[in-house]
Amino acid sequence: MKPFPEHIKRLLLETVAFVKRHPVGVGLGLVFALYAATRLPALKSLPIFCDEAIYIRWSQQALHDGRLLVSLTDGKPPLHPVLMTTFLALFDYPLAAARLFSVFLGGFTVWGVYLVAKELEGPRLGVLSALLYVICPFALWYDRLALTESLVMPLFVFAGYFALKAAKTGNLWYMAGTAGLTGLGLLTKATAQLLFFVVPFAYLLREESPSGAESPASRARRRPLLRWLVAVVITFGVAYGIYSLLRFASDFHVIGEMAELHNLSVSQLLRDPFKVFFSNAWALLRVLFVYMTPVFFLTCLAGIVWGAVRKRRGAWFLAAWVVLVGGVTCFVVTFHFTRFFLVVLPPLVIGGAYALLGLYDLVVARWRTPTLTLPLEGGGEKDEALPPEGRGRKIAFVAVIVLCVLIFVPAALQDIAIIASPQHTWLPYEDREQFVTQWPAGWGTDETVEYLAAQSEKGEILVGAVGAPGTQTAAVPADTLSVYLFDDENVEIVPYTFEEGDRFPALLGSDPRPTFVVLNAFEEVPEGWPLEVIERFPKDGNRRLAMFLTHVEPANPPGGTGP
């Protein structure tokens, strides 16, 4: 066998030496490389989703029409669609641009998870926590979608990080970062209000003053509870002041109206505290069990419990984050989406890192050959090796290997499915219905847009967009089509709800332009509607419902009988 060439050996030795000198930097580099490898491929493998289309349309209106606050008309704060304009301006394909914006923001979430874990217990915990976040299918699924949570998550995590820095160092100026990020979070989504419950518990990470007589410097390092609470109150006051800038908008009141629809008020909670708690709590556990994979989820919980039992203050903070954020959400939210539970994911993956590092340290401790120090006759001492605890260390080693396999292999398989074939991956039933099988899923949108764009090249066309029966909305297909065709001057898209069917065929049939109608989530074209089916696009996994691309029959007189 020929020896390695000298330059190859030298390169390998230099690489090993570099890794030893910069283990944290190399580890983070690999984590972010894995992040890019899992987030960027096949961003269009899942068709456009209803809420994605709405957010992209708001962003397009902000970019092209200057309507920066248009999202307030639906009770949504405007920061996410406004910032999304940067990527829509850079890239031609709207859905890919919007999802790429989410991937970009998700990178900051990974960095924030690293920083929080590093602040709790050093860079080793930080790198492993970031890795667990990257491989977690729950994070992967939503990092690849153009939803508001992509901006909420980094703001939430970094707000918590600055609070931890303030508590640990005693420099309360770090709370300015928490205040600003919380304010930006409130301008993004009401989920940021949960920071009001998390931030105060960063005080658990305070450092004890040195025992004995205190110098003026050591007295300055003390962080009494009263001083901390005053800083927290000021922080939240500043954050709410930032949010209150929206009060100058005429549609600000819609935020409160929408909040009343989706959340229980204080008076409602006092009358019936557990009205929605148990159903939401079961949903939270079920969603995490599915999205994180079972062993991964249970390991994360075990790590937090283990750390808390070992009196690690970082674990106390993580437990407060999970329990308070999850608990408040379960008590208040009248209707849950799985993405509401994303904010409990960072502390959970850090808990998982606690568990894995704890087991690793146990293996290392058992694997080291024990020694016994013996005195020498002429003076001095010597170390004598003891027989190794073979069975115990083998059990510990095997336990770590098995646990890692049970965490990483199922997560990797689910990650691959999410990237390559998201409609076939293991999803909670809520998300399977929303993203794959029911009316919010945009199957057939690309094909319909391609057909209508080709027709518009011949001249002006009119497109009626009819929403699914019983939904009282035409967001799909109206917004999903408008995302791609909004700047086509030859296309006019007119949204209708199914319940308006008694009048829309007549209105569309009387137009002199070629007229097409797109029906979303119908089983068949309603009887009496003068429509000729061009193509049927079934929802994946639900052959009963489909999106219909139809043409208004010119031979028929205007009119028609509605449903």
N, C-alpha and C positions, 0 to 999 in steps of 0.2 A: 504494500500500500504506500503510495507516494505521500510524503509529508506536505502539509499546507505550504504554499508559497509564503515567503517572509512578509510581503506586503499585506497579504490577507490576515496573517496572524497578528501583525501590528495593528491593522484596522480593528480587528475583534477586541484586542486588548484595550485600545483607545476607547472603543464603544463601551466596554464594560466599565472602564474607569470613569467615563463621562456619566454613565447612569449612576454609579456610586456617589459621584460628587453632586449630582442634581436629581435625586430620586423623585422629589415632589414635582419638579418641572416636567420630567419625563413622564411620570404617571398622569399628570394633568393633560399633557400633550396627547397621550394615547386615549384618554377619556374623551377629549374633544374630537379626535379622529374617529372614534367609534360613534360619537354623536352625529357627526356629519355623514358617516356611512349608513346610519339607520334612518336619518331624517330626510335626506335629500333625494334618494332614488324613488322613482315612480310616484311623485307627488300627486299625480292625477289618477292614481289607481282607484280612488273612490270618487264617484260623481259628486257634483256640487250639492251641498246640503242647504236646506231652506234658510237657516240663520246665516250661513256663510254668504248667501246671495244678498240678503238684506244688508249685512255689514259692508259688503263690497259696494253695493249701490250707494249707501250713505257716503262711503269714501270717494266714490266717483263724483257724486254731487258736490262734495267738499272741494275736490280737485278742480273740476271743470266749471262749476256754477258758483263757487264761493260760499256754499251753504254749509258752513262749518258746524252749525248746531242742529242740523237736520235730524239727527238721532233723537233729540229731545222730543220730537213729535210722537215718538213711541215710548217715551219715558226712559231712554237710555242715555247715560252721560256720553260726551262726544270724543274723549281723548283717543280711544282706539281707532275709530274710522279716520280721524284727522291724521294720526301718525301713519296709518296705512297708506296714505296718499304718496308717501316717499317711494314706496316700492311699486305702486301702480304707475307712477310717473317714469320709473326706470325700465319696467318690463311691459311688453305688449300684451301678453296673455293674462287676463285679470285673475283667474283662479290660481294659476301658478304663482303669480306675483304676491297675492294675498297669503297663500300658504307659505311661501318663502319668507315673508315677513314674520309669520308665526315661528318658523324654524329659527330665524335670527334672534327673536326674543327668547326662545327656549334656551338658547346658548347662555344667556344671562342667568336664567333660572339655574342651570347646572353650576355656573360659577358661584351663584349665591348659596346654593346648597353646600358647596365646598367650603365657602367662607364661614357659614354658620357652624358647620361641623368642626372646622379647624378652631374656631373660637371656643367651642365646647371642650375639645380634647385633642387638639393638635392636628398637624397636616395629614398624618396617617389615616385618622378617622375621616378627614375631609375628602381625600382622594377616593377612598372606598365608598363613601356616601354618594359622591358624584357619579361613580361608576354604577352603583345600584339604581340611581335615578335614571341614568341613560338607558339601562337595559329594561327598566320597568315598562311593561306594555301599556299601563295607564297613562304614563307620561308620553310614551311614543305616539299613542293614538291622538291625543289632543295637541301635541307639538306639530302635527302635520295638518291641522285644520285651522281655517281662518276664523277663529272665534275669539271673543274678548278675553277669555282665560289666558291666552298666550301673553297678554300684557299684564294681567292681574298677578300672575304667578311671580315674575321677577320683582315687581314692586313690593309684593307681600314679603317675599323672602329677604330682600335687601333692607326693608324697613325693620324686620326682626333682627337682622345682622347689626345694624347701627345701634339698636337698643341694647344688644348684648355687649357691644364695644363700650357703650356708655356705662353700663353696669359694672363691667370688669375693670375698666381703667379709672373710673371715677370722673372722667372728663365728660360732663353732661352736654358739651357742645356737639357730641355725636348725635344727640337727640334731634338736632336740626335736620340731619339726614332722615331720621325716622319721620319727622313732621312733614318734610317735603314729599317724601315717597308715599306716605299715607294720604296726603292731599291729592297727589296724582292718582293714587289708587281709587280714591272716591270720585275723581273725574273720569274713571274708567268703568267701574262697576261697584254696586253696593256691597259686594263681597268684602271689599276693603274695610268695611265697618268692623269686621271680625278682628282686625288688629287692635281694636280697643280692648279686647279681652286677652290678647296674647302679650302685647308689649309690657304691661306692668309686671309680668312674671319673669322678665329678664333680670329683675332684681335678685332672683335666686342665684345668679352667677356672680354676685358681688364677692370681692375678696375680703377676707377678715383682716382687721388691723393687727399689727404685730403686738404680741403680748408684752407686758412690762410697761415701763415708762415710755411715753410717746413724745416724739419730737414734733415741732410744728408741722414739718412735712408729712409725718405719718398721720397727724390729725386731719390734715387736708385731704389725705387719701380715703378717709372714712366716708361711707355713703349711707348716712342714716335714712331710715324709711321715709321720714317726712320730706327730706330734701328730694328723694326720688319721686315721691308722689306729686310734689309740686312740679317737677320737671315733666312728668307724664301728663299732668293736666295742661300745662303750657303747650306741650307737643300736640296734643289732640285739639287744643284750641286753634293753633296755627293751621293744622290740617283741615279742620272744619272751615276755617276762614278761606282757605284756598278753594274748597268745594263751594263755598257760598258765592263765589264769583258767578256761578251759574244763575244766581237769583236775578241777575240783570236780563236774562233771556225771557222772552214772553212765554215760552213753553215749559218753563221750569216746573210749574205746578203738575205737569203730567208725570213727573218722576214720583211724586207722592201718591198720585192716583194709582199708578201701576204697582207701587209698593203695597198699597192696601189690598190689591187683588191677589198678590202672590205671597204675602207674609201676614202672620197673625199680629194684631196689635197688642199692646201691653194689657189693655182691658180684657181682650179675648183670652190671653194667656192666664190672667188671674182667675177668670171664670172657669176655664177648663185647661189646666196646664199641660195635660198629656193628650190633647186632642189629636195631634199629628205625630207625637214623639215616637211612639212605638213602631208605627209604619215606616217613618223615616229612618229610625235607627236600624231596623231590619234591612232597609234598602241600602244604607251605608255599608253595613257589614257584608251584604251580598255583593255589592258593586266592587268593594275592595278585594273580596275573596276571588272574584272572577278576573278582574282586571290586573291584579298583582300576581295572580296564580296562588294556589292555596298555601304551599310551604313558604313561599316568599312572604306572604302576608303574616302568617303565624310567627315566622322568625322575627319580623319587624316588631310585632307586639311583644314577643318574648324578650327582645333586646331592650326595649324601653322598661319593661317590668324588672328585668335583671339589673339594669343600671340604677333604677330607683331603689331597689332593695339594697344594692351595694352603696347607697347614699351618694351617688354621683349627681351633682347638682345639674349637670347637663341633661341627664335623664329626667330629672324633675321638670325642667323647663319643657322638654319634648312632650312629657305626659300632659302638662298643662295645655300645651298647644293642641294636641290631639283631642283631649277630652273637652276642652272649652269650645274650640272651633266646631268640632263634630257635634257636641251637645247643643250649642246654640242653634246651629243649622237645623238639627232634628226637631227642636222645639218650635221653631218659627216658620219654616218654609211649608207652605200649604201644598205645593206641588214641586217635586224634585226633578231636576235633571242630573245625570251622573256627574257632569262637570262641576256641579256645586260642591262636590266632595274632593276636588283636586287639591284644595288648600291644606288638607291633612296629609298629603303625600310626602312633602319634604321631611317633617319630623319622623314619619314612619320609616323612610329609607335610612335616615340617620340611626334610628333604632336598630334596623337590620345590620348596619355596619358595626354598631356596638356588639351585637350578638356574634357576628363572625370574628371580629377581632378578639373578643373574650375567649372564644373557643380556640383561636389560633394561639393566643398566649398560653392557654392551658396545654396545648400540644407541645409548644416550645419548652415549657417548664418541665413537662414529663419526659421530653426527648433528651434533654441535657443529662449527661452522666452525673449522678450525684457523687459528691466527694465528702470525705470525713477528714478533718484536720487532726493529726496525731502528734504528740510531743516526741522529740528525739532524746535519747539518753544523754548526749553531750550538750543538750540545749538546742533550742530552735524547734521548728515545726515542719511537718510535711503533709501534703494532701494525698490521701489514698482513695482511689475510686471504689465506689460501692457497686454491688451488682445492680444493673438497671431494672426498673420495674417494667419488664417487658410487656406483660399483659395490659397493664393500665395505659401505657403510652400507645400501644397498638390500637386499643379501643378508642382513645381520644383522636388519634390520627385518622382512623377509619370514619369516625363520626363527622369530622370536619369535611372529609372528602365527599361523603354521602350527602351531607347538608348542602354543600356547594353544588353538587350535581343536581339535587332536587330544586335548587333555586335557579341556577343559570340555564339548565337545559330546557325546562318548560317555558321560561321567560324568552329564551332565544327562539324557540319554535313558534311561540305566539308572535314575537316581533317579526319573524320572517313572513308569517301569514298576513300580518297587518300591512307590510310593505308590498308584498306580491299579490295578495288576493284578500283584501280587507273584508269583503262580503262573506268570506268563508271562515273567518277567525272566530274565536270564542268570545262572545260579547254578552253583557247583561241584556236582558230582553228589551229594556227601554231603548238602548242604543241600537239594537238590531232593528227595531221598528223605525226609529228615527232616520238612521243612516242607510238602511238597506231595503226594508220590505214595505214600508208604508209611505204615505203621501209626502213627507218632507224630503225623501230621497229623490235626487234629480236624474234618475236613469232616463236616457234618451235625450237629454238636453243638448249634448254635443252634436248628435246627428240632426236634431231639429234645427239648431242654429246654423249648421252647415247648409241645410236645404233652404232655409229662409234667406240666408245671405246670398245664395245663388239666385233665388227668385228676385231679390231686390236689385240685382245687377241689371235686370230687364226693365225696371221701372218701379214706381211706388207700389207698396203692398200694405195691406191692413192685417194685423194679427190680433185675434181675440184670444186672451189667455184666461182659461176657466179653472178655478180652484177646485179642490177635491170636495165632493159632497159632504156636508156636515161640518166643515172646518171654518166656515165663515171667512175664509181668506183666499186670495189668489196669488200669494207670494210665490208659490210654485204653481204655475210656470211663469208668472209675469216677471218677477224679479230675476229668476234664473236666466230667462231669455234676455232681459234688459242688460244684465251684466256684460253680455257680448255684443248686443246690437244697439246699445244706447246712442252710439255716435253715427249710426247709419241713418242718414237723412231720408232714405227711401222706405224706412220701416216705421210704422206707427203701431205700438203695442197697447191694446186696450184691455185692462184687467176686468174680469167679472167673477163674482162668486157663483157657485152652482145655483144658489137660491134666486139669482137674477135671471135664470134661464128662460123665464116666460117672456122676456123682452129683448134679450140680446140677439137671438138669431135674426129677428126682423131688422134690428139696427145694423147688424153686420151685412145682411143680405142686400140692403139698399145702397151700399157703398159701391161706387163705380170701379174702384180699384180691385185688383185680384185680392181675395180675402181668404185667410187661413185661420183656423181655430185649433188651439192646442188645449187638450183636455188632460188634466192631471188626476191620476188615481181613480179612474173610471173602470168599471168592468166592461161596459159596452157603451157605444155612443147612444145617448138617450133617444128613444123612439120619437119621431116627429121632428127632430132637429135636422135641417137640410144640409147634412155634412157627408162628404165623401172621404173615407179613410185612406190616407196616403201610407201611413206606417203606424204600427203598434209597438210600443217599447215596454215590455213587462217589467215590473219591479223585481229585482233579483230575489229569488227565494219565495216570491209571491206571484205566481202566474195568473192569479185572479185579477189583480190590479195592474193597470198599465197607464202610460202616457200615450195619448193618441195625437198624432199629427194629421189634421184633416183640412179639407178644402171646402168652402161653401159652394154648393152646387149651383152653378149659374142658371141652369135650366129651370130650377124651381123658383116660384115666385117668393118674394120676401115674406117672411113670417115664419110660422112653424109653431108647433105646440110645445110648450115647456114641460118640464117634469111635473 
